[in-house]
Amino acid sequence: GKAQNARITAAAAIGEDDVRAALADRIEVRRETSFDRDKRAVRVRETVRLGAITLAERMLPPPIGADADRDVLDAVRQHGLSLLTWSKEAQTLRQRLGWLHRGLGAPWPDMADDALIERLDDWLLPYLSGAASFAAIDAGVVSAGLASLVPHDLQRRIDTLAPTHFGAPSGSHVPIRYDGEWPVLAIRVQELFGLDRHPSIANGAVPLTLELLSPAHRPIQTTRDLPGFWRGSWADVRADMRGRYPK
């Protein structure tokens, strides 16, 4: 009859081994890496295909060594820096270095997400341990990696130009925030008694934005001119504080 009316009246089963032997040059073995968000780990699946036909599929043991490190970097590139464990120390260092880069430029390293992801091979890869799980990446790895981006001759200047704390006349060491356009010091106003110049960093070049607080740590005023505050609105603030916080 005509070809369009042809029917298969007999067939013989062909085993997978026969297919593999006969079409070996057309069989493709793929190693596909994915990220398990729940377990925060890299997973590897091996798929054997003949065109659109999947002949076999299996999960492989977690990668180790250099393969694991590469898979970890790929996961960060795909899902972002939030996969890493960001300790408070690491977050603060990133903000400080980011502020130095914005204010002084190169060679201070750019701390933006896209810049850090582009340079993962430089700062993260050397500190990985060959494990495919993010839980195995110590919190100190991120801090050490970020610091390694700073040229050696500038390492000691980080604390000088962008200190973590301000030494108040009261004796307290108050943390400085670098998460905005300008460094911010939130401090109780009484801890500044006796200070007649405005606090600054970067060898005196950058005044801190002061968030002046009441004894109960409530905001009073924001200023970048402490002497002007003492001469101006301090009298009214002090009178209000005496009413709110009697001795």
Secondary structure, DSSP 8 states (H G I E B T S, - for coil): --GGG----------HHHHHHHTGGGEEEEEEEEEETTTTEEEEEEEEEETTEEEEEEEE----HHHHHHHHHHHHHHH-GGGS---HHHHHHHHHHHHHHHHH-TTS---SHHHHHHTHHHHTGGG--S-SBGGGS-HHHHHHHHHHTS-GGGTTHHHHHS-SEEE-TTS-EEEEE-SSSS-EEEEEGGGGTT--S--EETTTTEE-EEEEE-TTS-EEEEES-HHHHHHTTHHHHHHHHHHHS--
